[in-house]
Amino acid sequence: MSRVEATHPLVECGALELDRRGTDGVDIVLAWEPRTNRVAVAVVDERTSDRFLIEVDPANALDAFYHPYAYVSSRTHDETDAVGAGIR
């Protein structure tokens, strides 16, 4: 486990990076915020400049990490919502 890198949107809440993967310009990070026990998946697509954050139930963390686009419609937070929730 490592702290999420300084440029990542999850860093300001002190989230710990649990896993990271990247393919073809898409970077996906699974992070956990220990103070609140919140889990989130952050996706950055450098090709399209899309960025989104999905707060997920810890029981679904690995599934969301491997299939983040399946979780987008109902669980995506824009940056304002993510800040308010304490995960960024």
LOMARMI-129475 format. One record per residue (C-alpha): residue in three letters; residue number from 1; x, y, z. Coordinates in nm, 4 decimals, always signed. Layout:
<recs>
<rec><rest>ALA</rest><nr>NUM</nr><east>X</east><north>Y</north><up>Z</up></rec>
...
</recs>
This chain:
<recs>
<rec><rest>MET</rest><nr>1</nr><east>+0.0000</east><north>+0.0000</north><up>+0.0000</up></rec>
<rec><rest>SER</rest><nr>2</nr><east>+0.1218</east><north>+0.3477</north><up>-0.0734</up></rec>
<rec><rest>ARG</rest><nr>3</nr><east>-0.0103</east><north>+0.6959</north><up>-0.0515</up></rec>
<rec><rest>VAL</rest><nr>4</nr><east>-0.1748</east><north>+0.8094</north><up>-0.3717</up></rec>
<rec><rest>GLU</rest><nr>5</nr><east>+0.0641</east><north>+1.0258</north><up>-0.5734</up></rec>
<rec><rest>ALA</rest><nr>6</nr><east>+0.0440</east><north>+1.4021</north><up>-0.5214</up></rec>
<rec><rest>THR</rest><nr>7</nr><east>-0.1143</east><north>+1.4748</north><up>-0.8581</up></rec>
<rec><rest>HIS</rest><nr>8</nr><east>-0.3951</east><north>+1.2251</north><up>-0.8147</up></rec>
<rec><rest>PRO</rest><nr>9</nr><east>-0.7441</east><north>+1.3541</north><up>-0.7241</up></rec>
<rec><rest>LEU</rest><nr>10</nr><east>-0.7676</east><north>+1.1248</north><up>-0.4200</up></rec>
<rec><rest>VAL</rest><nr>11</nr><east>-0.4605</east><north>+1.2644</north><up>-0.2479</up></rec>
<rec><rest>GLU</rest><nr>12</nr><east>-0.6169</east><north>+1.5539</north><up>-0.0598</up></rec>
<rec><rest>CYS</rest><nr>13</nr><east>-0.8206</east><north>+1.3289</north><up>+0.1687</up></rec>
<rec><rest>GLY</rest><nr>14</nr><east>-0.5244</east><north>+1.1098</north><up>+0.2646</up></rec>
<rec><rest>ALA</rest><nr>15</nr><east>-0.6466</east><north>+0.8056</north><up>+0.0728</up></rec>
<rec><rest>LEU</rest><nr>16</nr><east>-0.4200</east><north>+0.5049</north><up>+0.0439</up></rec>
<rec><rest>GLU</rest><nr>17</nr><east>-0.3615</east><north>+0.3520</north><up>-0.2963</up></rec>
<rec><rest>LEU</rest><nr>18</nr><east>-0.4505</east><north>-0.0171</north><up>-0.2781</up></rec>
<rec><rest>ASP</rest><nr>19</nr><east>-0.3926</east><north>-0.0988</north><up>-0.6450</up></rec>
<rec><rest>ARG</rest><nr>20</nr><east>-0.3282</east><north>+0.0692</north><up>-0.9781</up></rec>
<rec><rest>ARG</rest><nr>21</nr><east>-0.3414</east><north>-0.0422</north><up>-1.3363</up></rec>
<rec><rest>GLY</rest><nr>22</nr><east>-0.3093</east><north>+0.1258</north><up>-1.6698</up></rec>
<rec><rest>THR</rest><nr>23</nr><east>-0.3698</east><north>+0.0327</north><up>-2.0295</up></rec>
<rec><rest>ASP</rest><nr>24</nr><east>-0.3594</east><north>+0.2393</north><up>-2.3480</up></rec>
<rec><rest>GLY</rest><nr>25</nr><east>-0.3699</east><north>+0.5771</north><up>-2.1716</up></rec>
<rec><rest>VAL</rest><nr>26</nr><east>-0.6326</east><north>+0.4828</north><up>-1.9118</up></rec>
<rec><rest>ASP</rest><nr>27</nr><east>-0.5119</east><north>+0.4938</north><up>-1.5495</up></rec>
<rec><rest>ILE</rest><nr>28</nr><east>-0.7301</east><north>+0.3258</north><up>-1.2837</up></rec>
<rec><rest>VAL</rest><nr>29</nr><east>-0.6644</east><north>+0.3553</north><up>-0.9109</up></rec>
<rec><rest>LEU</rest><nr>30</nr><east>-0.8340</east><north>+0.1726</north><up>-0.6237</up></rec>
<rec><rest>ALA</rest><nr>31</nr><east>-0.8094</east><north>+0.3803</north><up>-0.3069</up></rec>
<rec><rest>TRP</rest><nr>32</nr><east>-0.9248</east><north>+0.3532</north><up>+0.0524</up></rec>
<rec><rest>GLU</rest><nr>33</nr><east>-0.9747</east><north>+0.6363</north><up>+0.2992</up></rec>
<rec><rest>PRO</rest><nr>34</nr><east>-0.9013</east><north>+0.4800</north><up>+0.6400</up></rec>
<rec><rest>ARG</rest><nr>35</nr><east>-1.0644</east><north>+0.7484</north><up>+0.8554</up></rec>
<rec><rest>THR</rest><nr>36</nr><east>-1.4060</east><north>+0.6954</north><up>+0.6940</up></rec>
<rec><rest>ASN</rest><nr>37</nr><east>-1.3556</east><north>+0.3445</north><up>+0.5493</up></rec>
<rec><rest>ARG</rest><nr>38</nr><east>-1.4661</east><north>+0.4764</north><up>+0.2094</up></rec>
<rec><rest>VAL</rest><nr>39</nr><east>-1.3434</east><north>+0.3058</north><up>-0.1053</up></rec>
<rec><rest>ALA</rest><nr>40</nr><east>-1.3222</east><north>+0.4714</north><up>-0.4435</up></rec>
<rec><rest>VAL</rest><nr>41</nr><east>-1.2055</east><north>+0.3956</north><up>-0.7940</up></rec>
<rec><rest>ALA</rest><nr>42</nr><east>-1.0593</east><north>+0.6836</north><up>-0.9912</up></rec>
<rec><rest>VAL</rest><nr>43</nr><east>-1.0293</east><north>+0.6677</north><up>-1.3690</up></rec>
<rec><rest>VAL</rest><nr>44</nr><east>-0.8229</east><north>+0.9059</north><up>-1.5815</up></rec>
<rec><rest>ASP</rest><nr>45</nr><east>-0.8353</east><north>+0.8635</north><up>-1.9587</up></rec>
<rec><rest>GLU</rest><nr>46</nr><east>-0.5510</east><north>+1.0650</north><up>-2.1096</up></rec>
<rec><rest>ARG</rest><nr>47</nr><east>-0.6807</east><north>+1.0045</north><up>-2.4643</up></rec>
<rec><rest>THR</rest><nr>48</nr><east>-1.0158</east><north>+1.1749</north><up>-2.4048</up></rec>
<rec><rest>SER</rest><nr>49</nr><east>-0.9316</east><north>+1.3828</north><up>-2.0935</up></rec>
<rec><rest>ASP</rest><nr>50</nr><east>-1.2173</east><north>+1.2089</north><up>-1.9099</up></rec>
<rec><rest>ARG</rest><nr>51</nr><east>-1.1769</east><north>+1.1818</north><up>-1.5331</up></rec>
<rec><rest>PHE</rest><nr>52</nr><east>-1.4223</east><north>+1.0321</north><up>-1.2906</up></rec>
<rec><rest>LEU</rest><nr>53</nr><east>-1.4435</east><north>+0.9001</north><up>-0.9397</up></rec>
<rec><rest>ILE</rest><nr>54</nr><east>-1.6692</east><north>+0.6163</north><up>-0.8290</up></rec>
<rec><rest>GLU</rest><nr>55</nr><east>-1.7354</east><north>+0.5651</north><up>-0.4606</up></rec>
<rec><rest>VAL</rest><nr>56</nr><east>-1.8122</east><north>+0.1964</north><up>-0.4122</up></rec>
<rec><rest>ASP</rest><nr>57</nr><east>-1.9164</east><north>-0.0391</north><up>-0.1375</up></rec>
<rec><rest>PRO</rest><nr>58</nr><east>-1.5998</east><north>-0.2026</north><up>-0.0011</up></rec>
<rec><rest>ALA</rest><nr>59</nr><east>-1.7503</east><north>-0.5436</north><up>-0.0838</up></rec>
<rec><rest>ASN</rest><nr>60</nr><east>-1.7539</east><north>-0.4435</north><up>-0.4535</up></rec>
<rec><rest>ALA</rest><nr>61</nr><east>-1.4115</east><north>-0.2784</north><up>-0.4590</up></rec>
<rec><rest>LEU</rest><nr>62</nr><east>-1.2248</east><north>-0.5290</north><up>-0.6753</up></rec>
<rec><rest>ASP</rest><nr>63</nr><east>-1.5127</east><north>-0.5699</north><up>-0.9187</up></rec>
<rec><rest>ALA</rest><nr>64</nr><east>-1.5334</east><north>-0.1919</north><up>-0.9583</up></rec>
<rec><rest>PHE</rest><nr>65</nr><east>-1.1552</east><north>-0.1728</north><up>-1.0011</up></rec>
<rec><rest>TYR</rest><nr>66</nr><east>-1.1592</east><north>-0.4260</north><up>-1.2848</up></rec>
<rec><rest>HIS</rest><nr>67</nr><east>-1.4862</east><north>-0.3042</north><up>-1.4416</up></rec>
<rec><rest>PRO</rest><nr>68</nr><east>-1.5181</east><north>+0.0674</north><up>-1.3539</up></rec>
<rec><rest>TYR</rest><nr>69</nr><east>-1.7316</east><north>+0.1573</north><up>-1.6536</up></rec>
<rec><rest>ALA</rest><nr>70</nr><east>-2.0019</east><north>-0.0826</north><up>-1.5310</up></rec>
<rec><rest>TYR</rest><nr>71</nr><east>-2.0314</east><north>+0.1311</north><up>-1.2160</up></rec>
<rec><rest>VAL</rest><nr>72</nr><east>-2.0313</east><north>+0.4727</north><up>-1.3806</up></rec>
<rec><rest>SER</rest><nr>73</nr><east>-2.4013</east><north>+0.5426</north><up>-1.4288</up></rec>
<rec><rest>SER</rest><nr>74</nr><east>-2.5186</east><north>+0.5200</north><up>-1.0701</up></rec>
<rec><rest>ARG</rest><nr>75</nr><east>-2.2066</east><north>+0.5833</north><up>-0.8618</up></rec>
<rec><rest>THR</rest><nr>76</nr><east>-2.0054</east><north>+0.8555</north><up>-1.0334</up></rec>
<rec><rest>HIS</rest><nr>77</nr><east>-1.9287</east><north>+1.1759</north><up>-0.8467</up></rec>
<rec><rest>ASP</rest><nr>78</nr><east>-1.8229</east><north>+1.4914</north><up>-1.0154</up></rec>
<rec><rest>GLU</rest><nr>79</nr><east>-1.5394</east><north>+1.6771</north><up>-0.8482</up></rec>
<rec><rest>THR</rest><nr>80</nr><east>-1.7735</east><north>+1.8914</north><up>-0.6347</up></rec>
<rec><rest>ASP</rest><nr>81</nr><east>-1.9586</east><north>+1.5892</north><up>-0.4950</up></rec>
<rec><rest>ALA</rest><nr>82</nr><east>-1.6334</east><north>+1.4048</north><up>-0.4319</up></rec>
<rec><rest>VAL</rest><nr>83</nr><east>-1.4923</east><north>+1.6920</north><up>-0.2300</up></rec>
<rec><rest>GLY</rest><nr>84</nr><east>-1.8090</east><north>+1.7153</north><up>-0.0232</up></rec>
<rec><rest>ALA</rest><nr>85</nr><east>-1.7967</east><north>+1.3432</north><up>+0.0456</up></rec>
<rec><rest>GLY</rest><nr>86</nr><east>-1.4414</east><north>+1.3655</north><up>+0.1721</up></rec>
<rec><rest>ILE</rest><nr>87</nr><east>-1.2949</east><north>+1.1627</north><up>-0.1143</up></rec>
<rec><rest>ARG</rest><nr>88</nr><east>-1.1199</east><north>+1.3425</north><up>-0.3909</up></rec>
</recs>
